[in-house]
């Protein structure tokens, strides 16, 4: 286990000039803050999003900050077809690239009933889990070809004893609640990172999760008044929440962070993810099946 380090004392030594990084959900919040930090270090950056105005503004902001190349691509990752289209657009930009960063995709905190994606998947599962896993699986070869590919999930730390129901990942039989669906998708993300690190152990790829707490992002303005009031009291800035993930992207040696979670937003301390191995493998197989054409 890596020693605890105060975030502001970290020495970030990796040279990322002209290295290429893709940010899914990079037009706002923590994703944009991380992309901006990489742009200031003269990396090449592609951000994915659905809003053209916000996307073009983000690309300009990144270019002005010093990015060697900064572009925006329209992407709707709420369907398997959208995931496939996004993967094609990324590979059209770079056949080989160095990093893939997944930041939060908006889930409506006002939802009181189970929502589904265009493919019929439960909304949080589709956006917060399947989209991330799908892009990782479709882009693993391009990341490995860089010689030091890094995949970063930005998420939240779920309750320690929470285990998803593999037979009912979509909450079709169990009672759906927004909290349950969000936490279930986070556990699935942990399982994916654990299994990816095992399956890709011989590839030059490092994958990790950076857990963040309440963060003041643009999406909070669209949430109910009680959520806005709570965040005003307890939330931190996107730049602060981005620091652990940025350390993972910039450190020369991240072997200790492979397949790990950075659970404390205040400390850089990789902690191995250690769910049941067969559960992780089972979820992986189910995910692969969902991503097959015609599934």
N, C-alpha and C positions, 0 to 999 in steps of 0.2 A: 504494500500500500504506500502511496506517495505521502511524503510529509505534508502537513498543513502549511499553506502559504497564504499570507494576506494578499488579497487580490491586487492591491495597489503596489505591492512590492515585487510582483512577478516580472522577471526579465524575459521579454518576448524576443527570441533571437532568430526565428526563421525568416529568411528573405523570400517574400512572396511577389516581388516585382515580376510582372508578366505571367505569373501563375493565374490560372483561371478558376473562378468559383461561381457556383450557381446557387441562387437563393430562392427557394420556393416560399412564397409569402414574404418577399423581400421589399415590398413597396410601403411598408409601415412598421411601426413598433420595433420589437427587438431585432427582427430580421433586417430592417433598414438600418438600424444602429450598427449592427455587425457588418453589414455590407459597406457602410460609410467608413468604418474603421479600416476595412481591407482596402478600400479605394485610396485612403490617405497613405497607404503603404504601397500604392501603385500596382495593385493587383488588377487583373481583368475580371469584370463582374457582369453576370447576366442575372436579372431579377425577373421572376415570374409573377404575374398577377392578372386580375380580370378588368381593372379599371384603367383605361388608356391614359386619362389625364394624370392620374396618380403615377402610373408607370413611367410615362415620359418625363414627368417632373423628377422622379427618383433617379432616372438614368442621367439627367442633366446634373443633378446634385452630385452624383458619383463622379462624373467627368470633371466637374469643377473642383472636386476634392483631390483629384490626382490620379484617378483610375486610368490605366493604360487603354482600356476599352470598356465601355459601360453601355449596356443595352437593356431594353425591356422587351419581353415577349408575352403576348397574351396567352393565358393558360387557365383552363377550368378543370381542376383536379377532382371534381365531384363525381366523375364517372371513369370507368376503365378506359373508354375511348379517349377521354380527355387526358388521362395519364399517358396513354400511348402517344397521343399527339404532342404532349409536352416533351416526352423523351425524344421524339424525332426532332423537334425544334432545338433542343439542347445540343443534340449531336450535329445538327446543321451548323450551329455556332462553333462548336469545338468537338472534334472526333475524340480528343483526349483532354481531360480537364482534371483539376486537382482537388476540388472540394464540392460537396453538396450539402447545403444547410436547409433544414426544414424548420420554419418558424410557425407559430400558431395560425390556423385558418379559422375565421370567425364562426363561432357557434352562438346562436341567439340565446342569451341568458333569460329571455322572456318566455321561451318555449315551455308550454305546459303539457303538450302531447308529443308523442313519438313522431319525429320527422324522418323522411327518407330522401336519399339521393335519386338521381335519374335512373340508376340501376336497381333501385329498391333496397339499398343498404341503409341501415340506421345511420342518421346524419353524422354523429360524432365518430362512429366507427369508420365511415367512408372518408371523412375529411382529415381526421386526426390520426388515423392509423393506416387504412388501406392505401391512400394516396402516397404516403411516405414509403411504405413497404414496396409499393409498386414501382415508384421511381428508382429506389435503391436496386431492386432486382433487374430492372431494365438498363441501368447505367453502370452496373458493377464493373463490366469489362473496360469501359472508357475511363473509369476512375483508377482501376488497377494499372492501366497502361501508363499513367503518369509516374508510376514508381513510388508514390507516397500519397495515395488517395485518402481523403478524410471525409467522413459522413457524420454530420452533427444533427441530432434531434434536439430541439428546444422544447421542453415539456415541463411537467410537474411531477413531483414525487407522490405516488399513490399510497393509500394505507398499506401497511406492511403485510397484513394477512389477506388482502383482497386477491382472489384468484378468479379469473373469468370462467364462465360456463362455456366450454368448448362446443357443447351441443346447442347453445342458444346465444351466440355472439350478437345477434341482432335484436335481442329483447323481444322476440316474437311470442314467447311463452311466459317469461318472467315479467313482473311489473316494471314498466319503464319509468325512470325518473331522470331528469337532466344530470344530476350529480352522479348517479350510477353509470350512465352512459359515458360521461366524461372520464370518470375514474377507470372504467373498464378499458377505454381506448388507451389510456396512459399505461396500464399494465401490459396491454398487447404490444405497445411500443417497446417496453422493457424486454419482453419476451423476444421480440424481433431482433433487438440489438444483441441480446445474449446469443441467440442462435446464429445470427449473421457472423459474429466474431468467431464462433466455433467452425462454421462452414467455410469461412474465408480466411482461416488462420494461416494458410500458406500463400495468401495473396498480399501484396503491399497496400493493404487498406486498413485504416483504423476507423472504428465506429463507436460513438459514445452518445450519451444523453446528458444535456445540461439542464438541470432542474431550476426553475425560477419561481419566485413568488409573485404576488400581485404587482402588476406593472402598469403604469399609466400609458396607455396606447390610444391611437385614434378610435379604435372600436369601442372604447369605453363610453364615448359620447353618445353612442347609439343604444346603450343599455338603460335599464330602468333607473329611476332616480336613486333608489336605495343602493344600487351597485356603484353609481357614480359617487355618492356620498361616502360609501365605505372605502373606495379606492382613494379618495382625496385624503383619507386619514392614514391609510396603511401602505399605499403603493409606493414603489420606487420608480426611478426613471428607466427607460429602455436602455440607455447607455450603461447603467449600473448592472442591469440584468444580463446584458450582453457579455460581461467581462469573462465569466468562466468559459463560455463557448469560444470567445476570442482567444483565450489562452490555449485551448485545445487546437485551434487552427494554426496558431503561430509558434507553438513550441517545436523545437527541433526534434525532440524525442518524446513520443506519446505512447510508448509501449505499455506503460502502466495504465493508460486510459482506455486501451482496447477492450470493448465489451463492457465498459464501466459506466456508472452513473456519477455525475458530479452533483451530489444531492444537496449540498449546502450552497446557497447563492453567495454566502459570505466567505467561503473557503474553497480553494482549489484542492480537493481531496477525492481522487477517483476511488470509487467503491465498486468492487466486482458485483455484477448482477448474478444472482444465484437462485433462480426459480427452478422448479423441477425440470430436468432435461427433456423428459419425454413430453411434457406439456409444451415446452418451447418448440420442439420438433413437430408436434401435432398441429400447433397453430401455424407454423411455417407451411406445412403441407396444405392446410385449408386455404391459406392465403394464395399460394401458387395456383390452386384450382380456381379460385375466384377471379384471378387475373388472366386466365386463359380465354382466348376469343370464343364467344358463344356460351360462356359459362352462365 
